[in-house]
Structure formats: structure tokens, C-alpha cells
Amino acid sequence: MGKTQLVEAVAAKTGLTKADSARAVDAVFEAMTEGLKKEGKVSLVGFGTFAVKKRAARDGINPLTKEPLHIPAKKAVSFKAGSKLKDTIN
């Protein structure tokens, strides 16, 4: 499901227009992004938890040239599914 389909699903379930639904979806994504930036974690009970994790710097190999290269440290977002989501999928 892409963003367009998500907006259409929200519009269908809430009775909002697609424009209003798009603004609502954008607002949720923006709020989650801010929460991850400020607190490093966003928990949605029953759905799951998004968390920022640090990845250490490491050495790798360029698959095309086979030359060694240095991969710098960075932050990445991880997701752990909640119990209700797991139960629904399984």
C-alpha cells in the first residue's frame, strides 16, 4: 500500500475528503518524525514501536569494484510490531 492508497482508505473510513485525509496523513507522519527526532521513540499501543538506533561505523567492500571502503556511523529507524498487529497478521 502506498501513500495514495492510504489516503483513500482514510477518506473511505472517516468520510473526510481526500484532501483532508491527505493533510491528516501528512500531519501524522510529521508528528511521528518530530517524535523520533526529539525522543528517539514513538510507541503506538497495539500497533508497534518505531525507534532510532545507532549503527556503528564499519568497513565494507564495494560490490562492483571489490575495493574496500569505510561506511560511516549513522542513525536508522527500526520498527517492532505490537501484539495486536502480530495477532491480526497471523
Residue, then its C-alpha position, 0 to 999 in steps of 0.5 A: m500500500g502506498k501513500t495514495q492508497l492510504v489516503e483513500a482508505v482514510a477518506a473511505k473510513t472517516g468520510l473526510t475528503k481526500a484532501d483532508s485525509a491527505r493533510a491528516v496523513d501528512a500531519v501524522f507522519e510529521a508528528m511521528t518524525e518530530g517524535l523520533k527526532k526529539e525522543g528517539k521513540v514513538s510507541l503506538v499501543g497495539f500497533g508497534t514501536f518505531a525507534v532510532k538506533k545507532r549503527a556503528a561505523r564499519d568497513g565494507i567492500n564495494p560490490l562492483t569494484k571489490e575495493p574496500l571502503h569505510i561506511p560511516a556511523k549513522k542513525a536508522v529507524s527500526f520498527k517492532a510490531g505490537s501484539k495486536l498487529k502480530d495477532t491480526i497478521n497471523 
